[in-house]
């Protein structure tokens, strides 16, 4: 059962206010991931502490460099279940993981940062790993 929206709204806003488009339905996921050829970053958000203290700040910091994805999107695991499941269809070969971050290039998954690569790492390390992926794929 999802958390009340009034509790998660500020967590959604953390990414939306820095330019991310929310994908709350499978149709919104397909509209972005099903047809986008530009580099696209998808942050799979969640209510856990590692999303708040590590993933969201790390993603924000990663976007401060010169090279970055052209499209920014987010889906909220545990809240928008159908949209999250549809997003995971675009991430083959990896078990469900949230929070996590996916980078797509030419409509294909180019890089995926799983929860275990986020937990316990400071935002600066997460940002550096994402920026290395941007250097390679953006």
N, CA, C and O atoms as CSV, one atom per row, in Angstrom:
chain,resi,resn,atom,element,x,y,z
A,1,UNK,N,N,0.845,-1.183,0.000
A,1,UNK,CA,C,0.000,0.000,0.000
A,1,UNK,C,C,0.890,1.247,0.000
A,1,UNK,O,O,1.802,1.364,0.818
A,2,UNK,N,N,0.623,2.165,-0.910
A,2,UNK,CA,C,1.443,3.377,-0.990
A,2,UNK,C,C,1.302,4.258,0.249
A,2,UNK,O,O,0.299,4.227,0.960
A,3,UNK,N,N,2.354,5.044,0.472
A,3,UNK,CA,C,2.309,6.059,1.525
A,3,UNK,C,C,1.334,7.154,1.117
A,3,UNK,O,O,1.082,7.333,-0.075
A,4,UNK,N,N,0.779,7.892,2.077
A,4,UNK,CA,C,-0.084,9.024,1.713
A,4,UNK,C,C,0.691,10.035,0.862
A,4,UNK,O,O,1.860,10.322,1.122
A,5,UNK,N,N,0.024,10.559,-0.142
A,5,UNK,CA,C,0.676,11.474,-1.080
A,5,UNK,C,C,1.268,12.688,-0.376
A,5,UNK,O,O,2.313,13.186,-0.796
A,6,UNK,N,N,0.634,13.175,0.675
A,6,UNK,CA,C,1.166,14.359,1.360
A,6,UNK,C,C,2.534,14.083,1.976
A,6,UNK,O,O,3.312,15.014,2.187
A,7,UNK,N,N,2.838,12.821,2.268
A,7,UNK,CA,C,4.147,12.473,2.812
A,7,UNK,C,C,5.220,12.358,1.725
A,7,UNK,O,O,6.380,12.700,1.955
A,8,UNK,N,N,4.830,11.876,0.545
A,8,UNK,CA,C,5.833,11.674,-0.506
A,8,UNK,C,C,5.984,12.875,-1.437
A,8,UNK,O,O,6.961,12.959,-2.182
A,9,UNK,N,N,5.042,13.792,-1.403
A,9,UNK,CA,C,5.107,14.957,-2.303
A,9,UNK,C,C,6.443,15.699,-2.213
A,9,UNK,O,O,7.005,16.047,-3.251
A,10,UNK,N,N,6.972,15.954,-1.014
A,10,UNK,CA,C,8.275,16.639,-0.964
A,10,UNK,C,C,9.408,15.802,-1.580
A,10,UNK,O,O,10.361,16.358,-2.124
A,11,UNK,N,N,9.306,14.481,-1.496
A,11,UNK,CA,C,10.328,13.602,-2.074
A,11,UNK,C,C,10.243,13.616,-3.594
A,11,UNK,O,O,11.263,13.547,-4.280
A,12,UNK,N,N,9.032,13.706,-4.113
A,12,UNK,CA,C,8.856,13.846,-5.561
A,12,UNK,C,C,9.450,15.188,-6.018
A,12,UNK,O,O,10.149,15.266,-7.028
A,13,UNK,N,N,9.155,16.223,-5.254
A,13,UNK,CA,C,9.558,17.581,-5.603
A,13,UNK,C,C,11.079,17.738,-5.654
A,13,UNK,O,O,11.587,18.569,-6.407
A,14,UNK,N,N,11.807,16.954,-4.865
A,14,UNK,CA,C,13.272,17.031,-4.887
A,14,UNK,C,C,13.825,16.895,-6.300
A,14,UNK,O,O,14.788,17.574,-6.656
A,15,UNK,N,N,13.229,16.030,-7.101
A,15,UNK,CA,C,13.710,15.830,-8.462
A,15,UNK,C,C,12.983,16.726,-9.470
A,15,UNK,O,O,13.602,17.240,-10.403
A,16,UNK,N,N,11.700,16.909,-9.288
A,16,UNK,CA,C,10.922,17.730,-10.221
A,16,UNK,C,C,11.441,19.160,-10.248
A,16,UNK,O,O,11.530,19.768,-11.315
A,17,UNK,N,N,11.782,19.695,-9.096
A,17,UNK,CA,C,12.224,21.103,-9.070
A,17,UNK,C,C,13.570,21.317,-9.757
A,17,UNK,O,O,13.921,22.454,-10.072
A,18,UNK,N,N,14.331,20.247,-9.995
A,18,UNK,CA,C,15.599,20.400,-10.725
A,18,UNK,C,C,15.479,19.919,-12.174
A,18,UNK,O,O,16.484,19.685,-12.844
A,19,UNK,N,N,14.229,19.773,-12.649
A,19,UNK,CA,C,14.024,19.529,-14.069
A,19,UNK,C,C,13.568,18.150,-14.489
A,19,UNK,O,O,13.460,17.885,-15.686
A,20,UNK,N,N,13.296,17.265,-13.551
A,20,UNK,CA,C,12.846,15.922,-13.898
A,20,UNK,C,C,11.353,15.921,-14.206
A,20,UNK,O,O,10.575,16.621,-13.557
A,21,UNK,N,N,10.966,15.140,-15.187
A,21,UNK,CA,C,9.564,14.916,-15.524
A,21,UNK,C,C,9.115,13.641,-14.828
A,21,UNK,O,O,9.767,12.602,-14.940
A,22,UNK,N,N,8.015,13.719,-14.118
A,22,UNK,CA,C,7.487,12.525,-13.456
A,22,UNK,C,C,6.754,11.633,-14.444
A,22,UNK,O,O,6.020,12.102,-15.313
A,23,UNK,N,N,6.973,10.347,-14.285
A,23,UNK,CA,C,6.243,9.345,-15.050
A,23,UNK,C,C,5.382,8.592,-14.035
A,23,UNK,O,O,5.895,7.784,-13.261
A,24,UNK,N,N,4.085,8.855,-14.040
A,24,UNK,CA,C,3.205,8.286,-13.020
A,24,UNK,C,C,2.301,7.184,-13.560
A,24,UNK,O,O,1.611,6.512,-12.793
A,25,UNK,N,N,2.303,6.997,-14.872
A,25,UNK,CA,C,1.504,5.942,-15.482
A,25,UNK,C,C,2.364,5.177,-16.491
A,25,UNK,O,O,3.377,5.697,-16.958
A,26,UNK,N,N,1.968,3.949,-16.830
A,26,UNK,CA,C,2.717,3.223,-17.869
A,26,UNK,C,C,2.746,3.983,-19.194
A,26,UNK,O,O,3.736,3.926,-19.924
A,27,UNK,N,N,1.669,4.689,-19.501
A,27,UNK,CA,C,1.616,5.450,-20.748
A,27,UNK,C,C,2.639,6.581,-20.745
A,27,UNK,O,O,3.248,6.865,-21.776
A,28,UNK,N,N,2.832,7.226,-19.605
A,28,UNK,CA,C,3.845,8.283,-19.507
A,28,UNK,C,C,5.245,7.704,-19.639
A,28,UNK,O,O,6.124,8.333,-20.228
A,29,UNK,N,N,5.460,6.509,-19.096
A,29,UNK,CA,C,6.755,5.836,-19.241
A,29,UNK,C,C,7.017,5.540,-20.710
A,29,UNK,O,O,8.091,5.847,-21.228
A,30,UNK,N,N,6.039,4.946,-21.377
A,30,UNK,CA,C,6.212,4.607,-22.794
A,30,UNK,C,C,6.402,5.847,-23.657
A,30,UNK,O,O,7.139,5.813,-24.643
A,31,UNK,N,N,5.742,6.942,-23.291
A,31,UNK,CA,C,5.887,8.178,-24.073
A,31,UNK,C,C,7.321,8.686,-24.045
A,31,UNK,O,O,7.793,9.278,-25.015
A,32,UNK,N,N,8.007,8.457,-22.944
A,32,UNK,CA,C,9.402,8.906,-22.849
A,32,UNK,C,C,10.359,7.784,-23.263
A,32,UNK,O,O,11.148,7.963,-24.191
A,33,UNK,N,N,10.303,6.659,-22.603
A,33,UNK,CA,C,11.289,5.606,-22.848
A,33,UNK,C,C,11.025,4.815,-24.127
A,33,UNK,O,O,11.940,4.209,-24.684
A,34,UNK,N,N,9.792,4.821,-24.586
A,34,UNK,CA,C,9.460,4.050,-25.779
A,34,UNK,C,C,9.811,4.732,-27.083
A,34,UNK,O,O,9.847,4.085,-28.129
A,35,UNK,N,N,10.071,6.040,-27.037
A,35,UNK,CA,C,10.323,6.746,-28.294
A,35,UNK,C,C,11.509,7.697,-28.246
A,35,UNK,O,O,11.874,8.281,-29.267
A,36,UNK,N,N,12.106,7.858,-27.094
A,36,UNK,CA,C,13.168,8.860,-26.932
A,36,UNK,C,C,14.509,8.327,-27.434
A,36,UNK,O,O,14.954,7.261,-27.007
A,37,UNK,N,N,15.149,9.063,-28.337
A,37,UNK,CA,C,16.473,8.659,-28.819
A,37,UNK,C,C,17.585,9.481,-28.165
A,37,UNK,O,O,18.756,9.110,-28.239
A,38,UNK,N,N,17.218,10.597,-27.524
A,38,UNK,CA,C,18.228,11.399,-26.827
A,38,UNK,C,C,18.651,10.677,-25.545
A,38,UNK,O,O,17.948,9.785,-25.070
A,39,UNK,N,N,19.792,11.063,-24.994
A,39,UNK,CA,C,20.216,10.460,-23.731
A,39,UNK,C,C,19.208,10.834,-22.650
A,39,UNK,O,O,18.824,11.995,-22.510
A,40,UNK,N,N,18.793,9.830,-21.894
A,40,UNK,CA,C,17.723,9.985,-20.920
A,40,UNK,C,C,18.143,9.380,-19.593
A,40,UNK,O,O,18.554,8.222,-19.528
A,41,UNK,N,N,18.036,10.166,-18.547
A,41,UNK,CA,C,18.331,9.698,-17.196
A,41,UNK,C,C,17.013,9.461,-16.481
A,41,UNK,O,O,16.141,10.331,-16.465
A,42,UNK,N,N,16.869,8.281,-15.888
A,42,UNK,CA,C,15.681,7.950,-15.111
A,42,UNK,C,C,16.108,7.649,-13.686
A,42,UNK,O,O,16.893,6.733,-13.440
A,43,UNK,N,N,15.585,8.429,-12.752
A,43,UNK,CA,C,15.823,8.190,-11.328
A,43,UNK,C,C,14.620,7.430,-10.784
A,43,UNK,O,O,13.500,7.941,-10.791
A,44,UNK,N,N,14.855,6.207,-10.312
A,44,UNK,CA,C,13.806,5.429,-9.663
A,44,UNK,C,C,13.827,5.814,-8.192
A,44,UNK,O,O,14.644,5.316,-7.418
A,45,UNK,N,N,12.937,6.690,-7.826
A,45,UNK,CA,C,12.874,7.297,-6.513
A,45,UNK,C,C,12.214,6.348,-5.511
A,45,UNK,O,O,11.514,5.412,-5.899
A,46,UNK,N,N,12.441,6.596,-4.234
A,46,UNK,CA,C,11.763,5.828,-3.188
A,46,UNK,C,C,11.766,6.624,-1.893
A,46,UNK,O,O,12.413,7.665,-1.788
A,47,UNK,N,N,11.028,6.116,-0.902
A,47,UNK,CA,C,10.926,6.805,0.381
A,47,UNK,C,C,12.061,6.461,1.335
A,47,UNK,O,O,12.152,7.056,2.409
A,48,UNK,N,N,12.915,5.533,0.982
A,48,UNK,CA,C,13.954,5.083,1.907
A,48,UNK,C,C,14.997,6.175,2.167
A,48,UNK,O,O,15.136,7.127,1.399
A,49,UNK,N,N,15.697,6.009,3.235
A,49,UNK,CA,C,16.713,6.981,3.629
A,49,UNK,C,C,17.831,7.117,2.624
A,49,UNK,O,O,18.372,8.209,2.450
A,50,UNK,N,N,18.199,6.017,1.946
A,50,UNK,CA,C,19.299,6.136,0.987
A,50,UNK,C,C,18.887,6.925,-0.250
A,50,UNK,O,O,19.744,7.474,-0.942
A,51,UNK,N,N,17.592,6.992,-0.539
A,51,UNK,CA,C,17.133,7.860,-1.631
A,51,UNK,C,C,17.262,9.312,-1.216
A,51,UNK,O,O,17.723,10.151,-1.991
A,52,UNK,N,N,16.850,9.609,0.014
A,52,UNK,CA,C,16.864,10.994,0.496
A,52,UNK,C,C,18.268,11.514,0.752
A,52,UNK,O,O,18.589,12.648,0.396
A,53,UNK,N,N,19.102,10.692,1.365
A,53,UNK,CA,C,20.427,11.152,1.786
A,53,UNK,C,C,21.511,10.931,0.742
A,53,UNK,O,O,22.552,11.587,0.786
A,54,UNK,N,N,21.283,10.016,-0.198
A,54,UNK,CA,C,22.344,9.655,-1.129
A,54,UNK,C,C,21.945,9.792,-2.593
A,54,UNK,O,O,22.601,10.515,-3.343
A,55,UNK,N,N,20.873,9.105,-3.013
A,55,UNK,CA,C,20.531,9.073,-4.433
A,55,UNK,C,C,20.097,10.430,-4.960
A,55,UNK,O,O,20.703,10.937,-5.904
A,56,UNK,N,N,19.065,11.034,-4.380
A,56,UNK,CA,C,18.583,12.313,-4.922
A,56,UNK,C,C,19.658,13.392,-4.893
A,56,UNK,O,O,19.835,14.075,-5.901
A,57,UNK,N,N,20.395,13.585,-3.778
A,57,UNK,CA,C,21.477,14.584,-3.814
A,57,UNK,C,C,22.576,14.214,-4.820
A,57,UNK,O,O,23.127,15.093,-5.483
A,58,UNK,N,N,22.893,12.932,-4.935
A,58,UNK,CA,C,23.919,12.504,-5.879
A,58,UNK,C,C,23.525,12.765,-7.318
A,58,UNK,O,O,24.344,13.202,-8.126
A,59,UNK,N,N,22.267,12.496,-7.636
A,59,UNK,CA,C,21.767,12.772,-8.987
A,59,UNK,C,C,21.835,14.270,-9.266
A,59,UNK,O,O,22.297,14.687,-10.329
A,60,UNK,N,N,21.382,15.067,-8.324
A,60,UNK,CA,C,21.436,16.524,-8.494
A,60,UNK,C,C,22.873,16.990,-8.746
A,60,UNK,O,O,23.127,17.746,-9.683
A,61,UNK,N,N,23.803,16.541,-7.915
A,61,UNK,CA,C,25.206,16.945,-8.071
A,61,UNK,C,C,25.767,16.490,-9.417
A,61,UNK,O,O,26.581,17.192,-10.017
A,62,UNK,N,N,25.343,15.334,-9.889
A,62,UNK,CA,C,25.867,14.807,-11.154
A,62,UNK,C,C,25.505,15.691,-12.333
A,62,UNK,O,O,26.189,15.677,-13.357
A,63,UNK,N,N,24.446,16.453,-12.198
A,63,UNK,CA,C,23.977,17.294,-13.299
A,63,UNK,C,C,24.654,18.654,-13.336
A,63,UNK,O,O,24.308,19.488,-14.173
A,64,UNK,N,N,25.603,18.893,-12.454
A,64,UNK,CA,C,26.284,20.189,-12.400
A,64,UNK,C,C,27.433,20.294,-13.391
A,64,UNK,O,O,27.967,21.385,-13.594
A,65,UNK,N,N,27.822,19.199,-14.005
A,65,UNK,CA,C,28.915,19.225,-14.966
A,65,UNK,C,C,28.452,19.638,-16.351
A,65,UNK,O,O,27.272,19.906,-16.573
A,66,UNK,N,N,29.401,19.684,-17.284
A,66,UNK,CA,C,29.101,20.085,-18.655
A,66,UNK,C,C,28.356,18.999,-19.425
A,66,UNK,O,O,27.410,19.290,-20.158
A,67,UNK,N,N,28.781,17.754,-19.260
A,67,UNK,CA,C,28.126,16.649,-19.945
A,67,UNK,C,C,27.032,16.106,-19.059
A,67,UNK,O,O,27.254,15.780,-17.893
A,68,UNK,N,N,25.837,16.013,-19.638
A,68,UNK,CA,C,24.707,15.470,-18.877
A,68,UNK,C,C,23.649,14.983,-19.851
A,68,UNK,O,O,23.655,15.360,-21.023
A,69,UNK,N,N,22.747,14.152,-19.373
A,69,UNK,CA,C,21.673,13.655,-20.234
A,69,UNK,C,C,20.770,14.789,-20.704
A,69,UNK,O,O,20.629,15.813,-20.035
A,70,UNK,N,N,20.166,14.584,-21.860
A,70,UNK,CA,C,19.289,15.599,-22.436
A,70,UNK,C,C,17.887,15.563,-21.845
A,70,UNK,O,O,17.214,16.591,-21.777
A,71,UNK,N,N,17.443,14.384,-21.417
A,71,UNK,CA,C,16.098,14.197,-20.875
A,71,UNK,C,C,16.224,13.650,-19.461
A,71,UNK,O,O,16.992,12.719,-19.214
A,72,UNK,N,N,15.473,14.227,-18.538
A,72,UNK,CA,C,15.473,13.797,-17.145
A,72,UNK,C,C,14.064,13.338,-16.782
A,72,UNK,O,O,13.098,14.079,-16.960
A,73,UNK,N,N,13.953,12.109,-16.271
A,73,UNK,CA,C,12.650,11.568,-15.898
A,73,UNK,C,C,12.780,10.824,-14.581
A,73,UNK,O,O,13.870,10.406,-14.189
A,74,UNK,N,N,11.653,10.667,-13.905
A,74,UNK,CA,C,11.649,9.959,-12.634
A,74,UNK,C,C,10.351,9.189,-12.456
A,74,UNK,O,O,9.298,9.578,-12.962
A,75,UNK,N,N,10.453,8.109,-11.737
A,75,UNK,CA,C,9.302,7.298,-11.360
A,75,UNK,C,C,9.477,6.978,-9.882
A,75,UNK,O,O,10.602,6.838,-9.402
A,76,UNK,N,N,8.364,6.861,-9.162
A,76,UNK,CA,C,8.431,6.669,-7.716
A,76,UNK,C,C,8.030,5.246,-7.360
A,76,UNK,O,O,6.851,4.892,-7.390
A,77,UNK,N,N,9.028,4.434,-7.022
A,77,UNK,CA,C,8.781,3.042,-6.626
A,77,UNK,C,C,7.987,3.011,-5.330
A,77,UNK,O,O,8.215,3.818,-4.429
A,78,UNK,N,N,7.064,2.082,-5.247
A,78,UNK,CA,C,6.235,1.954,-4.060
A,78,UNK,C,C,5.055,2.898,-4.047
A,78,UNK,O,O,4.181,2.782,-3.188
A,79,UNK,N,N,5.013,3.823,-4.972
A,79,UNK,CA,C,3.919,4.787,-5.061
A,79,UNK,C,C,3.174,4.612,-6.387
A,79,UNK,O,O,1.972,4.347,-6.408
A,80,UNK,N,N,3.892,4.761,-7.467
A,80,UNK,CA,C,3.315,4.631,-8.802
A,80,UNK,C,C,3.726,3.262,-9.344
A,80,UNK,O,O,4.594,3.147,-10.210
A,81,UNK,N,N,3.076,2.232,-8.806
A,81,UNK,CA,C,3.506,0.856,-9.040
A,81,UNK,C,C,3.484,0.441,-10.506
A,81,UNK,O,O,4.441,-0.164,-10.992
A,82,UNK,N,N,2.408,0.757,-11.211
A,82,UNK,CA,C,2.324,0.343,-12.613
A,82,UNK,C,C,3.377,1.051,-13.456
A,82,UNK,O,O,3.975,0.440,-14.341
A,83,UNK,N,N,3.606,2.325,-13.190
A,83,UNK,CA,C,4.638,3.072,-13.924
A,83,UNK,C,C,6.025,2.520,-13.595
A,83,UNK,O,O,6.882,2.419,-14.473
A,84,UNK,N,N,6.238,2.168,-12.341
A,84,UNK,CA,C,7.534,1.600,-11.942
A,84,UNK,C,C,7.755,0.255,-12.621
A,84,UNK,O,O,8.843,-0.014,-13.129
A,85,UNK,N,N,6.731,-0.588,-12.632
A,85,UNK,CA,C,6.850,-1.887,-13.307
A,85,UNK,C,C,7.153,-1.702,-14.784
A,85,UNK,O,O,7.980,-2.421,-15.345
A,86,UNK,N,N,6.490,-0.743,-15.416
A,86,UNK,CA,C,6.726,-0.501,-16.840
A,86,UNK,C,C,8.141,0.025,-17.057
A,86,UNK,O,O,8.794,-0.365,-18.024
A,87,UNK,N,N,8.625,0.893,-16.189
A,87,UNK,CA,C,9.994,1.378,-16.292
A,87,UNK,C,C,10.978,0.219,-16.201
A,87,UNK,O,O,11.951,0.160,-16.954
A,88,UNK,N,N,10.724,-0.688,-15.290
A,88,UNK,CA,C,11.615,-1.844,-15.114
A,88,UNK,C,C,11.630,-2.752,-16.331
A,88,UNK,O,O,12.598,-3.482,-16.545
A,89,UNK,N,N,10.566,-2.719,-17.137
A,89,UNK,CA,C,10.571,-3.471,-18.403
A,89,UNK,C,C,11.660,-2.965,-19.333
A,89,UNK,O,O,12.156,-3.721,-20.168
A,90,UNK,N,N,12.036,-1.709,-19.206
A,90,UNK,CA,C,13.075,-1.110,-20.036
A,90,UNK,C,C,14.486,-1.352,-19.473
A,90,UNK,O,O,15.478,-0.932,-20.068
A,91,UNK,N,N,14.559,-2.024,-18.336
A,91,UNK,CA,C,15.839,-2.271,-17.667
A,91,UNK,C,C,16.041,-3.787,-17.570
A,91,UNK,O,O,15.981,-4.349,-16.477
A,92,UNK,N,N,16.279,-4.444,-18.697
A,92,UNK,CA,C,16.410,-5.906,-18.676
A,92,UNK,C,C,17.713,-6.359,-18.015
A,92,UNK,O,O,18.731,-5.668,-18.048
A,93,UNK,N,N,17.640,-7.532,-17.422
A,93,UNK,CA,C,18.844,-8.133,-16.857
A,93,UNK,C,C,19.167,-7.706,-15.444
A,93,UNK,O,O,20.174,-8.143,-14.886
A,94,UNK,N,N,18.345,-6.868,-14.852
A,94,UNK,CA,C,18.566,-6.408,-13.482
A,94,UNK,C,C,17.311,-6.674,-12.656
A,94,UNK,O,O,16.196,-6.463,-13.132
A,95,UNK,N,N,17.489,-7.132,-11.431
A,95,UNK,CA,C,16.316,-7.301,-10.569
A,95,UNK,C,C,15.783,-5.939,-10.136
A,95,UNK,O,O,16.511,-4.947,-10.179
A,96,UNK,N,N,14.514,-5.883,-9.716
A,96,UNK,CA,C,13.976,-4.612,-9.221
A,96,UNK,C,C,14.879,-4.024,-8.146
A,96,UNK,O,O,15.334,-4.732,-7.248
A,97,UNK,N,N,15.133,-2.739,-8.244
A,97,UNK,CA,C,16.055,-2.071,-7.333
A,97,UNK,C,C,15.622,-0.618,-7.176
A,97,UNK,O,O,15.532,0.122,-8.156
A,98,UNK,N,N,15.357,-0.221,-5.949
A,98,UNK,CA,C,15.031,1.186,-5.718
A,98,UNK,C,C,15.575,1.597,-4.357
A,98,UNK,O,O,15.445,0.869,-3.373
A,99,UNK,N,N,16.182,2.768,-4.319
A,99,UNK,CA,C,16.350,3.656,-5.451
A,99,UNK,C,C,17.393,3.100,-6.423
A,99,UNK,O,O,18.204,2.242,-6.077
A,100,UNK,N,N,17.342,3.611,-7.626
A,100,UNK,CA,C,18.324,3.264,-8.639
A,100,UNK,C,C,18.293,4.348,-9.709
A,100,UNK,O,O,17.411,5.207,-9.721
A,101,UNK,N,N,19.277,4.290,-10.608
A,101,UNK,CA,C,19.381,5.306,-11.655
A,101,UNK,C,C,19.743,4.601,-12.954
A,101,UNK,O,O,20.673,3.796,-13.002
A,102,UNK,N,N,18.993,4.917,-14.006
A,102,UNK,CA,C,19.229,4.310,-15.314
A,102,UNK,C,C,19.533,5.399,-16.339
A,102,UNK,O,O,18.902,6.456,-16.347
A,103,UNK,N,N,20.499,5.127,-17.192
A,103,UNK,CA,C,20.850,6.037,-18.279
A,103,UNK,C,C,20.602,5.309,-19.595
A,103,UNK,O,O,21.116,4.214,-19.821
A,104,UNK,N,N,19.811,5.934,-20.453
A,104,UNK,CA,C,19.484,5.365,-21.750
A,104,UNK,C,C,20.107,6.206,-22.854
A,104,UNK,O,O,20.175,7.432,-22.769
A,105,UNK,N,N,20.561,5.511,-23.895
A,105,UNK,CA,C,21.126,6.189,-25.065
A,105,UNK,C,C,20.542,5.511,-26.299
A,105,UNK,O,O,20.582,4.286,-26.414
A,106,UNK,N,N,20.010,6.289,-27.203
A,106,UNK,CA,C,19.375,5.757,-28.403
A,106,UNK,C,C,18.306,4.720,-28.057
A,106,UNK,O,O,18.141,3.728,-28.767
A,107,UNK,N,N,17.586,4.955,-26.968
A,107,UNK,CA,C,16.500,4.073,-26.573
A,107,UNK,C,C,16.915,2.787,-25.882
A,107,UNK,O,O,16.065,1.957,-25.563
A,108,UNK,N,N,18.199,2.610,-25.647
A,108,UNK,CA,C,18.704,1.389,-25.010
A,108,UNK,C,C,19.365,1.724,-23.677
A,108,UNK,O,O,19.939,2.801,-23.512
A,109,UNK,N,N,19.279,0.800,-22.735
A,109,UNK,CA,C,19.938,0.981,-21.447
A,109,UNK,C,C,21.449,0.999,-21.649
A,109,UNK,O,O,22.020,0.050,-22.187
A,110,UNK,N,N,22.092,2.076,-21.218
A,110,UNK,CA,C,23.536,2.218,-21.367
A,110,UNK,C,C,24.265,2.057,-20.041
A,110,UNK,O,O,25.427,1.653,-20.016
A,111,UNK,N,N,23.585,2.373,-18.929
A,111,UNK,CA,C,24.216,2.337,-17.605
A,111,UNK,C,C,23.112,2.201,-16.570
A,111,UNK,O,O,22.039,2.790,-16.698
A,112,UNK,N,N,23.401,1.401,-15.530
A,112,UNK,CA,C,22.420,1.240,-14.455
A,112,UNK,C,C,23.137,1.192,-13.119
A,112,UNK,O,O,24.052,0.393,-12.920
A,113,UNK,N,N,22.715,2.052,-12.207
A,113,UNK,CA,C,23.244,2.087,-10.851
A,113,UNK,C,C,22.185,1.499,-9.928
A,113,UNK,O,O,21.116,2.078,-9.734
A,114,UNK,N,N,22.504,0.336,-9.361
A,114,UNK,CA,C,21.564,-0.356,-8.487
A,114,UNK,C,C,21.645,0.175,-7.059
A,114,UNK,O,O,22.572,0.897,-6.692
A,115,UNK,N,N,20.651,-0.204,-6.271
A,115,UNK,CA,C,20.575,0.238,-4.882
A,115,UNK,C,C,21.867,-0.072,-4.121
A,115,UNK,O,O,22.350,0.763,-3.356
A,116,UNK,N,N,22.423,-1.259,-4.327
A,116,UNK,CA,C,23.635,-1.623,-3.575
A,116,UNK,C,C,24.823,-0.737,-3.938
A,116,UNK,O,O,25.799,-0.678,-3.190
A,117,UNK,N,N,24.752,-0.048,-5.074
A,117,UNK,CA,C,25.803,0.887,-5.464
A,117,UNK,C,C,25.531,2.289,-4.919
A,117,UNK,O,O,26.362,3.188,-5.053
A,118,UNK,N,N,24.375,2.465,-4.311
A,118,UNK,CA,C,23.975,3.745,-3.729
A,118,UNK,C,C,24.114,3.722,-2.214
A,118,UNK,O,O,24.635,4.662,-1.614
A,119,UNK,N,N,23.647,2.649,-1.604
A,119,UNK,CA,C,23.655,2.535,-0.141
A,119,UNK,C,C,25.057,2.738,0.425
A,119,UNK,O,O,26.025,2.133,-0.037
A,120,UNK,N,N,25.144,3.589,1.419
A,120,UNK,CA,C,26.398,3.794,2.128
A,120,UNK,C,C,27.415,4.671,1.423
A,120,UNK,O,O,28.508,4.888,1.947
A,121,UNK,N,N,27.083,5.176,0.254
A,121,UNK,CA,C,28.010,6.043,-0.485
A,121,UNK,C,C,27.566,7.492,-0.344
A,121,UNK,O,O,26.369,7.774,-0.400
A,122,UNK,N,N,28.493,8.405,-0.165
A,122,UNK,CA,C,28.110,9.821,-0.104
A,122,UNK,C,C,27.645,10.303,-1.482
A,122,UNK,O,O,28.041,9.743,-2.505
A,123,UNK,N,N,26.810,11.332,-1.504
A,123,UNK,CA,C,26.304,11.855,-2.779
A,123,UNK,C,C,27.411,12.207,-3.773
A,123,UNK,O,O,27.233,12.048,-4.981
A,124,UNK,N,N,28.539,12.679,-3.275
A,124,UNK,CA,C,29.636,13.058,-4.177
A,124,UNK,C,C,30.172,11.851,-4.955
A,124,UNK,O,O,30.530,11.983,-6.126
A,125,UNK,N,N,30.230,10.689,-4.322
A,125,UNK,CA,C,30.687,9.475,-5.016
A,125,UNK,C,C,29.660,9.015,-6.040
A,125,UNK,O,O,30.019,8.584,-7.136
A,126,UNK,N,N,28.396,9.104,-5.687
A,126,UNK,CA,C,27.331,8.746,-6.623
A,126,UNK,C,C,27.387,9.685,-7.829
A,126,UNK,O,O,27.292,9.244,-8.974
A,127,UNK,N,N,27.541,10.976,-7.560
A,127,UNK,CA,C,27.634,11.963,-8.641
A,127,UNK,C,C,28.821,11.667,-9.548
A,127,UNK,O,O,28.697,11.742,-10.770
A,128,UNK,N,N,29.952,11.336,-8.975
A,128,UNK,CA,C,31.148,11.042,-9.775
A,128,UNK,C,C,30.928,9.826,-10.663
A,128,UNK,O,O,31.334,9.828,-11.825
A,129,UNK,N,N,30.295,8.794,-10.134
A,129,UNK,CA,C,30.022,7.593,-10.935
A,129,UNK,C,C,29.061,7.920,-12.075
A,129,UNK,O,O,29.252,7.460,-13.201
A,130,UNK,N,N,28.039,8.704,-11.790
A,130,UNK,CA,C,27.097,9.098,-12.840
A,130,UNK,C,C,27.775,9.989,-13.879
A,130,UNK,O,O,27.525,9.837,-15.075
A,131,UNK,N,N,28.618,10.903,-13.446
A,131,UNK,CA,C,29.310,11.781,-14.386
A,131,UNK,C,C,30.243,10.982,-15.298
A,131,UNK,O,O,30.411,11.327,-16.468
A,132,UNK,N,N,30.842,9.930,-14.774
A,132,UNK,CA,C,31.676,9.059,-15.613
A,132,UNK,C,C,30.806,8.391,-16.696
A,132,UNK,O,O,31.233,8.256,-17.843
A,133,UNK,N,N,29.596,7.979,-16.322
A,133,UNK,CA,C,28.667,7.400,-17.299
A,133,UNK,C,C,28.250,8.447,-18.328
A,133,UNK,O,O,28.127,8.135,-19.513
A,134,UNK,N,N,28.032,9.683,-17.888
A,134,UNK,CA,C,27.672,10.763,-18.824
A,134,UNK,C,C,28.819,11.008,-19.810
A,134,UNK,O,O,28.589,11.188,-21.006
A,135,UNK,N,N,30.041,11.012,-19.305
A,135,UNK,CA,C,31.210,11.232,-20.173
A,135,UNK,C,C,31.260,10.166,-21.276
A,135,UNK,O,O,31.599,10.458,-22.423
A,136,UNK,N,N,30.924,8.955,-20.912
A,136,UNK,CA,C,30.979,7.853,-21.871
A,136,UNK,C,C,29.798,7.850,-22.836
A,136,UNK,O,O,29.968,7.527,-24.012
A,137,UNK,N,N,28.608,8.203,-22.362
A,137,UNK,CA,C,27.401,7.980,-23.158
A,137,UNK,C,C,26.666,9.234,-23.624
A,137,UNK,O,O,25.806,9.148,-24.501
A,138,UNK,N,N,26.984,10.392,-23.058
A,138,UNK,CA,C,26.236,11.614,-23.435
A,138,UNK,C,C,27.019,12.468,-24.440
A,138,UNK,O,O,26.541,13.521,-24.860
